[in-house]
Amino acid sequence: MKVTINQNPNIKETEVIINCCCLDKRLKYLVDYIRQFSFSIKGHIDDKQFYIPLDCVLYIDSVDKKTFFYDEHRVFLCKSSLLELEKMLDNTIFVRISKNCIINLAYLHCVRNADNHRMEAIMSNGERIMVGRAYVERLRSKLEEIQIDPFHLHLSKEISHMYSCSERSVVNMGTIISSLAAPKRVVPLSYGTAELLAALGVSGPMIAVAPAETTLANVLPQYRNLLESIPVLTYQDQGVPTIEELIHLEADLVIGSFYSTKTINMETLKRRQPNINIYIHEGTVPAHATLESTYRDILNLGKLFRVEDIAVQLVEQWRREIACLRRCLTEEGNVRVFVYDSGKAVPRTSAGDTLENDLIHLSGGKNIFHDKKSGYIATDWREIAKGDPEIIIVHQYDDSMTAEEKIAYLRRRSELKGTSAVRNNRFLKLSLMEVFPSAQNTRAIKKMINVFYPNLL
């Protein structure tokens, strides 16, 4: 291909003229790519307005009836609908891959087959986006049409650095969290969150930790020494501090679970200290609580703390470890599992919308309450007996009963004496750190597989 560039200061508008014998697929891709340079998208972060060149946009998605688009480091709220943007992006290298998402193929790293006849699009920044079944053929056709290759994948990434800045932003529960610098005064609302930050190499900014029914002893040994000098906040309820404590600390970022942030009343905190950012672990939010949501949390925190590369490496390492463990499984979902959290008259258990339920599934088990679309719920002993669990997972944490006392109590319950788990003495003790977002979720899966399928690993 011959490229000729004529520079003339008298030319008022740049014009691209292509002389060719025919417009083939690769040339059409080039035309569509060049066409992007005449577009920009208007976006908002808080009360600031930006015009972002289209070639710097990685993807666009819709969350809770709001439209967001993403560049290398930031997230912008867009007033246009996804349908309006799709029409505007016709004849560009953007393609819709699901009901809620449009991606820029220039930032597509690769695609992989997924379950239920779907595909997974992996973007250049490590984000993994599911391709809806109805959109798989559309994506395949587009990729075949343009014959995308590694050169194209890196071209706009280099250009986008011209527009990058120190600001970082992420979408968390439909809200944009943005900052011009990495957080400096951070309060994690559990040792599990503190452990994740230590794994990301950002233990320094933590000024205090709220235990949230966990203790330093629950932390993995390799991170314990990094966290032992961090002050522990006094209890309010379920190990969560008061609003007055957080305001007194002048925290700029509070990170907690769906349950702990509900206890604090974050709206009041935000109103009294507007400069504080609050990040809720999506891996703990019912209807979002999966290991994939936890991975997204890690990538988001990596972006906010400017350690994106470490976050991507951490997530990929855990993906590989879990994939290796799951290769041994041959009979998934055949082991019936009951989770005993607490309660005597009214037992509490893990339902279908918890991270723990997803971990059980990934370990080849089936939660007997998986069909209950909720988080942690109250049930009754007859329902548990009816499910005839083969394994009972017992939570051990800072409450009125130790795990051993809970197991002894379960053995004494007349309703459970005929269940397979009690008859065969098959109990598994897990800490809350292992079943809530932390650096121990992979270890929990390994423990489950070892108990569900003895001698398999």
C-alpha positions, 0 to 999 in steps of 0.5 A: 500500500502506498501512503502519500501525505500532503501538508499545506497550511492553506487547507482548512479541512483535512480530506482523506482520498483513497485510490484503489482498484476495489474496496475489499474487506480490509480497506473497508475496515480502514475506512470505517476506522478513519471515519471514527476520527470525525466523531466525539461523544459528550460525557459527564463526570459529576458536574464536569462535561467532556467531549471524548474522541470516538476512537478513545472509547473502549465500550458503551453499556447501559446499567440501571437505565443509565448509559455509560461509556469508558475510555482507558481510565475513566467512566462517563455518564452519557445522556444519549440512549444506547439505541441512539448511540448505536445509530450514530455509530453505524458504519464504524467499527463499533458493534453491539454484542448484547442488549446492554453493550456496544464495543469498539473492535479496535480494543478487542483483545480476543473472544472465547466460547462461553456456556449456553452458546454465548461468547466472551469478549475480552477487552484490551484493559482486561474487562470481560464482557459477555456476548448475548446469544442473539448477538454472537453471529453479528459479532462473528460476521463483523470480525470476519468482514473486517479480518481484524488483526493484532495491528488494528488492536493496538492502533487506537490504544496508542492514540488514546494515550494522547488524551489520557489524564490522571483522573480515574473513574469506575461505575459501582452500583450505577454510580460513577466514582472518580478521583484525580489521585489514588485514595490516600485515606481508606477504610475497609469495612472488613478484613476481607476487603483489607486483604484484597487491598494488600494483595493489590499492593496498596496496604499503605493508604489504609488508616483503619479497618472495621472487622465486620465479624472477621479478625486478623487471625482470619487473614492469610499469613502473607498479608497478616503482617501488612495489616497488623499495625492498622488500627481497628475501629470500635464496633457499632453493629456487625463490626461496622463503625459509626458515621462519627468515626468515619467523619473524624478519620477524614476518610476519602474512600470507604469500601464495604459489602452490601450488608455493612454499607446498609448498616452504616446509612451511607446516604447520611455519611455522604451528605455530611462528608461530600468528598468521601467516596463509597465503594460497595462490593458488587460480589456481595449484592444479591442478583450481582453476587458471583465470582465474576462480580468480585473480579470486576470489583478487583479490576475497579479497585485496581483502576482507582488505586492506579495498579491496573496491571497488578489487578489484571494479573491477580484476576488472571492468576485466580482464573487459572487456578480455579480452571485447573481445579475444575478440570478434575470435576466430572459430575458437577452439581450432584452433591447437595449442600446446605450452608449453616450460618447461624440461628437455633429457632430460625436457622439462617442460610445462604440462598441463590443470590450469594457469592457463596452459592456461586462458589458451591456451584463452581466446586461441583455442588448444588446449594439446596436453597439455590432456587431462592432468589435472595441473599442470606435468608431465614428458613426452617429445619423441616425444609433443610431435612427435606433437601437431605444435604450430603454436605453441611458448610458451617460458618465460623466467625466472631459470633456466640457459637464456635464452628465446633459448637454449631456442628455439635448442635446440628448433630443434636437436631432431631430433624437433621439426624436422618440427613446424609450429612449428619449420618456420614459426619460430613461437615466443612468449616469455612470462615466468612473471609472465604465466602465473601470477597477476599483473596481466599475465594480460590482456597474455599473452592479447593476446600469444597472440592476436597470435601465434596469429592474426596481424593479427587484432587 
